[in-house]
Amino acid sequence: PPAPPEHTPLTWAAWCGDLLTVQSLLQQSPAKVSRDMVKRGGQGVSGGETALLCAAQQGHLDLVQWLLTPTSKGGGGSSPREKNIDGGTALLLASLHGRLATVQWLLERGGSS
């Protein structure tokens, strides 16, 4: 489906768990991984949800794992310390939305809330 107006193509692909599209978009522009953000309420105010935060909130563990893999190892190169404007991390968002497998994986790797 087309992305809602508050999402960029990258954040929408992450929200939907579309690993191949996320990989393709980041291959075209690797710097987008941490600065392409969802706009809060579709009104142009960034809520700060990056591809990583969208994937974690939706429980797309394969995508979270790939995004947190360093680019030197063929991954997305996201930072595990990314936060939205409310201070929410991947671990916190996954926890709030009951994404147990994602929470466990992040905790095993030292994820912070």
Backbone as XML, in Angstrom:
<?xml version="1.0"?>
<chain id="A" units="angstrom">
  <residue number="1" name="PRO">
    <atom name="N" x="0.829" y="-1.205" z="0.000"/>
    <atom name="CA" x="0.000" y="0.000" z="0.000"/>
    <atom name="C" x="0.861" y="1.253" z="0.000"/>
  </residue>
  <residue number="2" name="PRO">
    <atom name="N" x="0.334" y="2.347" z="-0.508"/>
    <atom name="CA" x="1.111" y="3.596" z="-0.482"/>
    <atom name="C" x="1.314" y="4.078" z="0.952"/>
  </residue>
  <residue number="3" name="ALA">
    <atom name="N" x="2.409" y="4.792" z="1.150"/>
    <atom name="CA" x="2.749" y="5.290" z="2.489"/>
    <atom name="C" x="1.799" y="6.403" z="2.906"/>
  </residue>
  <residue number="4" name="PRO">
    <atom name="N" x="1.376" y="6.417" z="4.177"/>
    <atom name="CA" x="0.615" y="7.563" z="4.692"/>
    <atom name="C" x="1.499" y="8.808" z="4.641"/>
  </residue>
  <residue number="5" name="PRO">
    <atom name="N" x="0.897" y="9.990" z="4.630"/>
    <atom name="CA" x="1.684" y="11.217" z="4.445"/>
    <atom name="C" x="2.742" y="11.464" z="5.508"/>
  </residue>
  <residue number="6" name="GLU">
    <atom name="N" x="2.564" y="10.913" z="6.716"/>
    <atom name="CA" x="3.569" y="11.160" z="7.754"/>
    <atom name="C" x="4.822" y="10.305" z="7.581"/>
  </residue>
  <residue number="7" name="HIS">
    <atom name="N" x="4.765" y="9.294" z="6.739"/>
    <atom name="CA" x="5.903" y="8.401" z="6.529"/>
    <atom name="C" x="6.686" y="8.759" z="5.274"/>
  </residue>
  <residue number="8" name="THR">
    <atom name="N" x="7.974" y="8.497" z="5.329"/>
    <atom name="CA" x="8.797" y="8.536" z="4.129"/>
    <atom name="C" x="8.765" y="7.119" z="3.542"/>
  </residue>
  <residue number="9" name="PRO">
    <atom name="N" x="9.205" y="6.934" z="2.305"/>
    <atom name="CA" x="9.250" y="5.564" z="1.776"/>
    <atom name="C" x="10.076" y="4.624" z="2.655"/>
  </residue>
  <residue number="10" name="LEU">
    <atom name="N" x="11.162" y="5.120" z="3.238"/>
    <atom name="CA" x="12.011" y="4.281" z="4.085"/>
    <atom name="C" x="11.302" y="3.884" z="5.375"/>
  </residue>
  <residue number="11" name="THR">
    <atom name="N" x="10.707" y="4.841" z="6.068"/>
    <atom name="CA" x="10.060" y="4.496" z="7.328"/>
    <atom name="C" x="8.822" y="3.630" z="7.093"/>
  </residue>
  <residue number="12" name="TRP">
    <atom name="N" x="8.124" y="3.840" z="5.993"/>
    <atom name="CA" x="6.951" y="3.020" z="5.702"/>
    <atom name="C" x="7.364" y="1.575" z="5.390"/>
  </residue>
  <residue number="13" name="ALA">
    <atom name="N" x="8.435" y="1.413" z="4.630"/>
    <atom name="CA" x="8.928" y="0.059" z="4.338"/>
    <atom name="C" x="9.333" y="-0.645" z="5.625"/>
  </residue>
  <residue number="14" name="ALA">
    <atom name="N" x="9.972" y="0.081" z="6.536"/>
    <atom name="CA" x="10.357" y="-0.501" z="7.826"/>
    <atom name="C" x="9.129" y="-0.839" z="8.650"/>
  </residue>
  <residue number="15" name="TRP">
    <atom name="N" x="8.147" y="0.049" z="8.677"/>
    <atom name="CA" x="6.900" y="-0.167" z="9.413"/>
    <atom name="C" x="6.211" y="-1.447" z="8.925"/>
  </residue>
  <residue number="16" name="CYS">
    <atom name="N" x="6.258" y="-1.662" z="7.606"/>
    <atom name="CA" x="5.608" y="-2.831" z="7.002"/>
    <atom name="C" x="6.474" y="-4.090" z="7.050"/>
  </residue>
  <residue number="17" name="GLY">
    <atom name="N" x="7.730" y="-3.947" z="7.473"/>
    <atom name="CA" x="8.622" y="-5.102" z="7.556"/>
    <atom name="C" x="9.189" y="-5.543" z="6.227"/>
  </residue>
  <residue number="18" name="ASP">
    <atom name="N" x="9.264" y="-4.625" z="5.283"/>
    <atom name="CA" x="9.741" y="-4.939" z="3.935"/>
    <atom name="C" x="11.260" y="-4.784" z="3.856"/>
  </residue>
  <residue number="19" name="LEU">
    <atom name="N" x="11.959" y="-5.830" z="4.244"/>
    <atom name="CA" x="13.419" y="-5.800" z="4.312"/>
    <atom name="C" x="14.057" y="-5.484" z="2.960"/>
  </residue>
  <residue number="20" name="LEU">
    <atom name="N" x="13.567" y="-6.085" z="1.894"/>
    <atom name="CA" x="14.173" y="-5.854" z="0.570"/>
    <atom name="C" x="14.057" y="-4.396" z="0.137"/>
  </residue>
  <residue number="21" name="THR">
    <atom name="N" x="12.913" y="-3.781" z="0.409"/>
    <atom name="CA" x="12.749" y="-2.368" z="0.041"/>
    <atom name="C" x="13.638" y="-1.481" z="0.900"/>
  </residue>
  <residue number="22" name="VAL">
    <atom name="N" x="13.717" y="-1.762" z="2.202"/>
    <atom name="CA" x="14.602" y="-0.994" z="3.081"/>
    <atom name="C" x="16.042" y="-1.112" z="2.596"/>
  </residue>
  <residue number="23" name="GLN">
    <atom name="N" x="16.474" y="-2.310" z="2.279"/>
    <atom name="CA" x="17.841" y="-2.513" z="1.782"/>
    <atom name="C" x="18.073" y="-1.738" z="0.493"/>
  </residue>
  <residue number="24" name="SER">
    <atom name="N" x="17.115" y="-1.781" z="-0.404"/>
    <atom name="CA" x="17.247" y="-1.077" z="-1.683"/>
    <atom name="C" x="17.327" y="0.438" z="-1.474"/>
  </residue>
  <residue number="25" name="LEU">
    <atom name="N" x="16.456" y="0.979" z="-0.628"/>
    <atom name="CA" x="16.459" y="2.424" z="-0.374"/>
    <atom name="C" x="17.761" y="2.871" z="0.281"/>
  </residue>
  <residue number="26" name="LEU">
    <atom name="N" x="18.273" y="2.080" z="1.216"/>
    <atom name="CA" x="19.512" y="2.468" z="1.888"/>
    <atom name="C" x="20.733" y="2.257" z="1.004"/>
  </residue>
  <residue number="27" name="GLN">
    <atom name="N" x="20.642" y="1.333" z="0.063"/>
    <atom name="CA" x="21.742" y="1.158" z="-0.888"/>
    <atom name="C" x="21.853" y="2.402" z="-1.770"/>
  </residue>
  <residue number="28" name="GLN">
    <atom name="N" x="20.716" y="3.008" z="-2.091"/>
    <atom name="CA" x="20.699" y="4.226" z="-2.907"/>
    <atom name="C" x="21.197" y="5.433" z="-2.119"/>
  </residue>
  <residue number="29" name="SER">
    <atom name="N" x="20.922" y="5.455" z="-0.811"/>
    <atom name="CA" x="21.295" y="6.598" z="0.024"/>
    <atom name="C" x="21.551" y="6.145" z="1.460"/>
  </residue>
  <residue number="30" name="PRO">
    <atom name="N" x="22.750" y="5.619" z="1.751"/>
    <atom name="CA" x="23.042" y="5.075" z="3.079"/>
    <atom name="C" x="22.878" y="6.075" z="4.223"/>
  </residue>
  <residue number="31" name="ALA">
    <atom name="N" x="23.081" y="7.345" z="3.978"/>
    <atom name="CA" x="22.995" y="8.339" z="5.051"/>
    <atom name="C" x="21.571" y="8.503" z="5.576"/>
  </residue>
  <residue number="32" name="LYS">
    <atom name="N" x="20.576" y="8.010" z="4.840"/>
    <atom name="CA" x="19.185" y="8.171" z="5.251"/>
    <atom name="C" x="18.830" y="7.354" z="6.476"/>
  </residue>
  <residue number="33" name="VAL">
    <atom name="N" x="19.641" y="6.361" z="6.837"/>
    <atom name="CA" x="19.244" y="5.409" z="7.873"/>
    <atom name="C" x="18.874" y="6.074" z="9.184"/>
  </residue>
  <residue number="34" name="SER">
    <atom name="N" x="19.563" y="7.110" z="9.591"/>
    <atom name="CA" x="19.269" y="7.708" z="10.893"/>
    <atom name="C" x="18.612" y="9.081" z="10.802"/>
  </residue>
  <residue number="35" name="ARG">
    <atom name="N" x="18.420" y="9.604" z="9.598"/>
    <atom name="CA" x="17.822" y="10.941" z="9.542"/>
    <atom name="C" x="16.505" y="10.987" z="8.785"/>
  </residue>
  <residue number="36" name="ASP">
    <atom name="N" x="16.079" y="9.864" z="8.230"/>
    <atom name="CA" x="14.795" y="9.803" z="7.547"/>
    <atom name="C" x="13.745" y="9.437" z="8.587"/>
  </residue>
  <residue number="37" name="MET">
    <atom name="N" x="12.914" y="10.387" z="8.976"/>
    <atom name="CA" x="12.046" y="10.197" z="10.132"/>
    <atom name="C" x="10.573" y="10.402" z="9.801"/>
  </residue>
  <residue number="38" name="VAL">
    <atom name="N" x="9.742" y="9.782" z="10.613"/>
    <atom name="CA" x="8.298" y="9.943" z="10.521"/>
    <atom name="C" x="7.924" y="11.323" z="11.053"/>
  </residue>
  <residue number="39" name="LYS">
    <atom name="N" x="6.957" y="11.954" z="10.414"/>
    <atom name="CA" x="6.470" y="13.246" z="10.883"/>
    <atom name="C" x="5.257" y="13.010" z="11.773"/>
  </residue>
  <residue number="40" name="ARG">
    <atom name="N" x="5.267" y="13.584" z="12.918"/>
    <atom name="CA" x="4.185" y="13.399" z="13.893"/>
    <atom name="C" x="2.903" y="14.042" z="13.370"/>
  </residue>
  <residue number="41" name="GLY">
    <atom name="N" x="1.865" y="13.238" z="13.295"/>
    <atom name="CA" x="0.553" y="13.756" z="12.893"/>
    <atom name="C" x="0.495" y="14.199" z="11.440"/>
  </residue>
  <residue number="42" name="GLY">
    <atom name="N" x="1.504" y="13.875" z="10.650"/>
    <atom name="CA" x="1.502" y="14.258" z="9.245"/>
    <atom name="C" x="1.577" y="15.750" z="9.026"/>
  </residue>
  <residue number="43" name="GLN">
    <atom name="N" x="1.968" y="16.517" z="10.047"/>
    <atom name="CA" x="1.960" y="17.970" z="9.938"/>
    <atom name="C" x="3.357" y="18.566" z="9.821"/>
  </residue>
  <residue number="44" name="GLY">
    <atom name="N" x="4.318" y="17.755" z="9.440"/>
    <atom name="CA" x="5.650" y="18.282" z="9.217"/>
    <atom name="C" x="6.507" y="18.380" z="10.457"/>
  </residue>
  <residue number="45" name="VAL">
    <atom name="N" x="6.005" y="17.954" z="11.611"/>
    <atom name="CA" x="6.794" y="17.966" z="12.833"/>
    <atom name="C" x="7.354" y="16.565" z="13.025"/>
  </residue>
  <residue number="46" name="SER">
    <atom name="N" x="8.647" y="16.444" z="13.031"/>
    <atom name="CA" x="9.242" y="15.119" z="13.126"/>
    <atom name="C" x="8.983" y="14.497" z="14.479"/>
  </residue>
  <residue number="47" name="GLY">
    <atom name="N" x="8.472" y="13.270" z="14.453"/>
    <atom name="CA" x="8.312" y="12.499" z="15.681"/>
    <atom name="C" x="9.585" y="11.751" z="15.996"/>
  </residue>
  <residue number="48" name="GLY">
    <atom name="N" x="10.493" y="11.726" z="15.019"/>
    <atom name="CA" x="11.792" y="11.128" z="15.234"/>
    <atom name="C" x="11.839" y="9.626" z="15.078"/>
  </residue>
  <residue number="49" name="GLU">
    <atom name="N" x="10.776" y="9.001" z="14.587"/>
    <atom name="CA" x="10.805" y="7.554" z="14.405"/>
    <atom name="C" x="11.575" y="7.214" z="13.143"/>
  </residue>
  <residue number="50" name="THR">
    <atom name="N" x="12.742" y="6.631" z="13.335"/>
    <atom name="CA" x="13.581" y="6.212" z="12.222"/>
    <atom name="C" x="13.129" y="4.832" z="11.742"/>
  </residue>
  <residue number="51" name="ALA">
    <atom name="N" x="13.771" y="4.338" z="10.710"/>
    <atom name="CA" x="13.468" y="2.994" z="10.209"/>
    <atom name="C" x="13.624" y="1.964" z="11.318"/>
  </residue>
  <residue number="52" name="LEU">
    <atom name="N" x="14.683" y="2.081" z="12.118"/>
    <atom name="CA" x="14.897" y="1.144" z="13.221"/>
    <atom name="C" x="13.753" y="1.191" z="14.218"/>
  </residue>
  <residue number="53" name="LEU">
    <atom name="N" x="13.343" y="2.375" z="14.611"/>
    <atom name="CA" x="12.281" y="2.503" z="15.601"/>
    <atom name="C" x="10.950" y="1.992" z="15.063"/>
  </residue>
  <residue number="54" name="CYS">
    <atom name="N" x="10.687" y="2.235" z="13.786"/>
    <atom name="CA" x="9.456" y="1.707" z="13.172"/>
    <atom name="C" x="9.471" y="0.183" z="13.160"/>
  </residue>
  <residue number="55" name="ALA">
    <atom name="N" x="10.589" y="-0.398" z="12.755"/>
    <atom name="CA" x="10.688" y="-1.859" z="12.690"/>
    <atom name="C" x="10.566" y="-2.487" z="14.074"/>
  </residue>
  <residue number="56" name="ALA">
    <atom name="N" x="11.199" y="-1.879" z="15.070"/>
    <atom name="CA" x="11.129" y="-2.413" z="16.436"/>
    <atom name="C" x="9.708" y="-2.333" z="16.983"/>
  </residue>
  <residue number="57" name="GLN">
    <atom name="N" x="9.047" y="-1.211" z="16.766"/>
    <atom name="CA" x="7.680" y="-1.038" z="17.255"/>
    <atom name="C" x="6.744" y="-2.072" z="16.656"/>
  </residue>
  <residue number="58" name="GLN">
    <atom name="N" x="6.968" y="-2.427" z="15.406"/>
    <atom name="CA" x="6.103" y="-3.401" z="14.735"/>
    <atom name="C" x="6.567" y="-4.845" z="14.928"/>
  </residue>
  <residue number="59" name="GLY">
    <atom name="N" x="7.717" y="-5.040" z="15.576"/>
    <atom name="CA" x="8.198" y="-6.388" z="15.866"/>
    <atom name="C" x="8.824" y="-7.111" z="14.690"/>
  </residue>
  <residue number="60" name="HIS">
    <atom name="N" x="9.366" y="-6.372" z="13.753"/>
    <atom name="CA" x="10.018" y="-6.977" z="12.582"/>
    <atom name="C" x="11.474" y="-7.286" z="12.933"/>
  </residue>
  <residue number="61" name="LEU">
    <atom name="N" x="11.664" y="-8.406" z="13.640"/>
    <atom name="CA" x="12.973" y="-8.744" z="14.193"/>
    <atom name="C" x="14.041" y="-8.874" z="13.114"/>
  </residue>
  <residue number="62" name="ASP">
    <atom name="N" x="13.727" y="-9.504" z="11.990"/>
    <atom name="CA" x="14.737" y="-9.651" z="10.933"/>
    <atom name="C" x="15.228" y="-8.301" z="10.449"/>
  </residue>
  <residue number="63" name="LEU">
    <atom name="N" x="14.328" y="-7.354" z="10.356"/>
    <atom name="CA" x="14.687" y="-6.007" z="9.912"/>
    <atom name="C" x="15.483" y="-5.269" z="10.988"/>
  </residue>
  <residue number="64" name="VAL">
    <atom name="N" x="15.081" y="-5.398" z="12.244"/>
    <atom name="CA" x="15.827" y="-4.791" z="13.353"/>
    <atom name="C" x="17.258" y="-5.337" z="13.365"/>
  </residue>
  <residue number="65" name="GLN">
    <atom name="N" x="17.387" y="-6.645" z="13.225"/>
    <atom name="CA" x="18.716" y="-7.269" z="13.220"/>
    <atom name="C" x="19.565" y="-6.726" z="12.074"/>
  </residue>
  <residue number="66" name="TRP">
    <atom name="N" x="18.974" y="-6.623" z="10.885"/>
    <atom name="CA" x="19.742" y="-6.136" z="9.736"/>
    <atom name="C" x="20.107" y="-4.664" z="9.923"/>
  </residue>
  <residue number="67" name="LEU">
    <atom name="N" x="19.166" y="-3.860" z="10.376"/>
    <atom name="CA" x="19.442" y="-2.431" z="10.558"/>
    <atom name="C" x="20.546" y="-2.187" z="11.573"/>
  </residue>
  <residue number="68" name="LEU">
    <atom name="N" x="20.646" y="-3.023" z="12.599"/>
    <atom name="CA" x="21.667" y="-2.845" z="13.633"/>
    <atom name="C" x="22.998" y="-3.503" z="13.290"/>
  </residue>
  <residue number="69" name="THR">
    <atom name="N" x="23.061" y="-4.185" z="12.160"/>
    <atom name="CA" x="24.330" y="-4.751" z="11.701"/>
    <atom name="C" x="25.149" y="-3.625" z="11.068"/>
  </residue>
  <residue number="70" name="PRO">
    <atom name="N" x="26.433" y="-3.505" z="11.431"/>
    <atom name="CA" x="27.260" y="-2.439" z="10.844"/>
    <atom name="C" x="27.313" y="-2.536" z="9.319"/>
  </residue>
  <residue number="71" name="THR">
    <atom name="N" x="27.423" y="-1.391" z="8.680"/>
    <atom name="CA" x="27.520" y="-1.381" z="7.215"/>
    <atom name="C" x="28.754" y="-2.143" z="6.747"/>
  </residue>
  <residue number="72" name="SER">
    <atom name="N" x="29.814" y="-2.167" z="7.554"/>
    <atom name="CA" x="31.030" y="-2.903" z="7.179"/>
    <atom name="C" x="30.777" y="-4.403" z="7.095"/>
  </residue>
  <residue number="73" name="LYS">
    <atom name="N" x="29.673" y="-4.853" z="7.690"/>
    <atom name="CA" x="29.316" y="-6.275" z="7.645"/>
    <atom name="C" x="28.071" y="-6.501" z="6.787"/>
  </residue>
  <residue number="74" name="GLY">
    <atom name="N" x="27.739" y="-5.514" z="5.960"/>
    <atom name="CA" x="26.628" y="-5.653" z="5.028"/>
    <atom name="C" x="25.265" y="-5.288" z="5.578"/>
  </residue>
  <residue number="75" name="GLY">
    <atom name="N" x="25.232" y="-4.614" z="6.730"/>
    <atom name="CA" x="23.955" y="-4.255" z="7.343"/>
    <atom name="C" x="23.580" y="-2.809" z="7.109"/>
  </residue>
  <residue number="76" name="GLY">
    <atom name="N" x="22.570" y="-2.369" z="7.843"/>
    <atom name="CA" x="22.034" y="-1.015" z="7.683"/>
    <atom name="C" x="22.794" y="0.064" z="8.413"/>
  </residue>
  <residue number="77" name="GLY">
    <atom name="N" x="23.541" y="-0.305" z="9.457"/>
    <atom name="CA" x="24.365" y="0.675" z="10.160"/>
    <atom name="C" x="23.625" y="1.604" z="11.097"/>
  </residue>
  <residue number="78" name="SER">
    <atom name="N" x="22.438" y="1.213" z="11.551"/>
    <atom name="CA" x="21.710" y="2.050" z="12.514"/>
    <atom name="C" x="22.410" y="2.017" z="13.867"/>
  </residue>
  <residue number="79" name="SER">
    <atom name="N" x="22.168" y="3.048" z="14.644"/>
    <atom name="CA" x="22.714" y="3.106" z="15.993"/>
    <atom name="C" x="21.695" y="2.545" z="16.976"/>
  </residue>
  <residue number="80" name="PRO">
    <atom name="N" x="22.123" y="1.677" z="17.888"/>
    <atom name="CA" x="21.192" y="1.174" z="18.900"/>
    <atom name="C" x="20.749" y="2.262" z="19.880"/>
  </residue>
  <residue number="81" name="ARG">
    <atom name="N" x="21.368" y="3.425" z="19.833"/>
    <atom name="CA" x="21.023" y="4.529" z="20.726"/>
    <atom name="C" x="20.033" y="5.522" z="20.104"/>
  </residue>
  <residue number="82" name="GLU">
    <atom name="N" x="19.512" y="5.219" z="18.908"/>
    <atom name="CA" x="18.545" y="6.124" z="18.282"/>
    <atom name="C" x="17.329" y="6.292" z="19.188"/>
  </residue>
  <residue number="83" name="LYS">
    <atom name="N" x="16.840" y="7.543" z="19.254"/>
    <atom name="CA" x="15.653" y="7.853" z="20.064"/>
    <atom name="C" x="14.721" y="8.751" z="19.268"/>
  </residue>
  <residue number="84" name="ASN">
    <atom name="N" x="13.431" y="8.640" z="19.557"/>
    <atom name="CA" x="12.485" y="9.583" z="18.966"/>
    <atom name="C" x="12.441" y="10.838" z="19.843"/>
  </residue>
  <residue number="85" name="ILE">
    <atom name="N" x="11.593" y="11.796" z="19.510"/>
    <atom name="CA" x="11.597" y="13.062" z="20.252"/>
    <atom name="C" x="11.107" y="12.896" z="21.693"/>
  </residue>
  <residue number="86" name="ASP">
    <atom name="N" x="10.451" y="11.773" z="21.978"/>
    <atom name="CA" x="10.007" y="11.510" z="23.343"/>
    <atom name="C" x="11.020" y="10.694" z="24.132"/>
  </residue>
  <residue number="87" name="GLY">
    <atom name="N" x="12.174" y="10.391" z="23.510"/>
    <atom name="CA" x="13.209" y="9.615" z="24.185"/>
    <atom name="C" x="13.053" y="8.111" z="24.042"/>
  </residue>
  <residue number="88" name="GLY">
    <atom name="N" x="12.091" y="7.683" z="23.230"/>
    <atom name="CA" x="11.844" y="6.255" z="23.046"/>
    <atom name="C" x="12.906" y="5.592" z="22.188"/>
  </residue>
  <residue number="89" name="THR">
    <atom name="N" x="13.428" y="4.475" z="22.679"/>
    <atom name="CA" x="14.421" y="3.686" z="21.939"/>
    <atom name="C" x="13.724" y="2.496" z="21.290"/>
  </residue>
  <residue number="90" name="ALA">
    <atom name="N" x="14.478" y="1.739" z="20.497"/>
    <atom name="CA" x="13.941" y="0.531" z="19.888"/>
    <atom name="C" x="13.441" y="-0.430" z="20.961"/>
  </residue>
  <residue number="91" name="LEU">
    <atom name="N" x="14.208" y="-0.591" z="22.027"/>
    <atom name="CA" x="13.810" y="-1.493" z="23.106"/>
    <atom name="C" x="12.514" y="-1.028" z="23.770"/>
  </residue>
  <residue number="92" name="LEU">
    <atom name="N" x="12.417" y="0.246" z="24.072"/>
    <atom name="CA" x="11.222" y="0.765" z="24.721"/>
    <atom name="C" x="9.993" y="0.593" z="23.828"/>
  </residue>
  <residue number="93" name="LEU">
    <atom name="N" x="10.120" y="0.942" z="22.554"/>
    <atom name="CA" x="8.971" y="0.841" z="21.650"/>
    <atom name="C" x="8.544" y="-0.606" z="21.447"/>
  </residue>
  <residue number="94" name="ALA">
    <atom name="N" x="9.510" y="-1.503" z="21.310"/>
    <atom name="CA" x="9.171" y="-2.922" z="21.181"/>
    <atom name="C" x="8.472" y="-3.418" z="22.450"/>
  </residue>
  <residue number="95" name="SER">
    <atom name="N" x="8.938" y="-2.976" z="23.603"/>
    <atom name="CA" x="8.331" y="-3.370" z="24.883"/>
    <atom name="C" x="6.898" y="-2.861" z="24.996"/>
  </residue>
  <residue number="96" name="LEU">
    <atom name="N" x="6.704" y="-1.588" z="24.699"/>
    <atom name="CA" x="5.379" y="-0.985" z="24.810"/>
    <atom name="C" x="4.347" y="-1.660" z="23.918"/>
  </residue>
  <residue number="97" name="HIS">
    <atom name="N" x="4.820" y="-2.233" z="22.807"/>
    <atom name="CA" x="3.904" y="-2.840" z="21.840"/>
    <atom name="C" x="3.909" y="-4.369" z="21.906"/>
  </residue>
  <residue number="98" name="GLY">
    <atom name="N" x="4.504" y="-4.919" z="22.964"/>
    <atom name="CA" x="4.443" y="-6.355" z="23.192"/>
    <atom name="C" x="5.203" y="-7.210" z="22.194"/>
  </residue>
  <residue number="99" name="ARG">
    <atom name="N" x="6.288" y="-6.709" z="21.658"/>
    <atom name="CA" x="7.078" y="-7.446" z="20.653"/>
    <atom name="C" x="8.174" y="-8.236" z="21.376"/>
  </residue>
  <residue number="100" name="LEU">
    <atom name="N" x="7.777" y="-9.322" z="22.005"/>
    <atom name="CA" x="8.643" y="-10.074" z="22.906"/>
    <atom name="C" x="9.942" y="-10.552" z="22.261"/>
  </residue>
  <residue number="101" name="ALA">
    <atom name="N" x="9.875" y="-11.139" z="21.075"/>
    <atom name="CA" x="11.093" y="-11.649" z="20.423"/>
    <atom name="C" x="12.081" y="-10.511" z="20.163"/>
  </residue>
  <residue number="102" name="THR">
    <atom name="N" x="11.564" y="-9.372" z="19.736"/>
    <atom name="CA" x="12.425" y="-8.208" z="19.480"/>
    <atom name="C" x="13.013" y="-7.694" z="20.785"/>
  </residue>
  <residue number="103" name="VAL">
    <atom name="N" x="12.200" y="-7.623" z="21.830"/>
    <atom name="CA" x="12.682" y="-7.180" z="23.146"/>
    <atom name="C" x="13.799" y="-8.104" z="23.627"/>
  </residue>
  <residue number="104" name="GLN">
    <atom name="N" x="13.568" y="-9.408" z="23.564"/>
    <atom name="CA" x="14.576" y="-10.358" z="24.036"/>
    <atom name="C" x="15.879" y="-10.211" z="23.261"/>
  </residue>
  <residue number="105" name="TRP">
    <atom name="N" x="15.779" y="-10.085" z="21.939"/>
    <atom name="CA" x="16.984" y="-9.963" z="21.117"/>
    <atom name="C" x="17.747" y="-8.682" z="21.468"/>
  </residue>
  <residue number="106" name="LEU">
    <atom name="N" x="17.033" y="-7.577" z="21.625"/>
    <atom name="CA" x="17.683" y="-6.312" z="21.972"/>
    <atom name="C" x="18.326" y="-6.375" z="23.365"/>
  </residue>
  <residue number="107" name="LEU">
    <atom name="N" x="17.648" y="-6.989" z="24.314"/>
    <atom name="CA" x="18.212" y="-7.128" z="25.661"/>
    <atom name="C" x="19.486" y="-7.984" z="25.658"/>
  </residue>
  <residue number="108" name="GLU">
    <atom name="N" x="19.479" y="-9.044" z="24.870"/>
    <atom name="CA" x="20.660" y="-9.916" z="24.783"/>
    <atom name="C" x="21.869" y="-9.172" z="24.223"/>
  </residue>
  <residue number="109" name="ARG">
    <atom name="N" x="21.615" y="-8.120" z="23.510"/>
    <atom name="CA" x="22.700" y="-7.341" z="22.910"/>
    <atom name="C" x="22.919" y="-6.017" z="23.630"/>
  </residue>
  <residue number="110" name="GLY">
    <atom name="N" x="22.404" y="-5.932" z="24.838"/>
    <atom name="CA" x="22.658" y="-4.732" z="25.652"/>
    <atom name="C" x="21.817" y="-3.547" z="25.312"/>
  </residue>
  <residue number="111" name="GLY">
    <atom name="N" x="20.639" y="-3.753" z="24.712"/>
    <atom name="CA" x="19.763" y="-2.654" z="24.379"/>
    <atom name="C" x="19.386" y="-1.851" z="25.610"/>
  </residue>
  <residue number="112" name="SER">
    <atom name="N" x="19.157" y="-0.568" z="25.411"/>
    <atom name="CA" x="18.785" y="0.282" z="26.541"/>
    <atom name="C" x="17.401" y="0.846" z="26.320"/>
  </residue>
  <residue number="113" name="SER">
    <atom name="N" x="16.758" y="1.164" z="27.426"/>
    <atom name="CA" x="15.425" y="1.738" z="27.337"/>
    <atom name="C" x="15.538" y="3.239" z="27.374"/>
  </residue>
</chain>
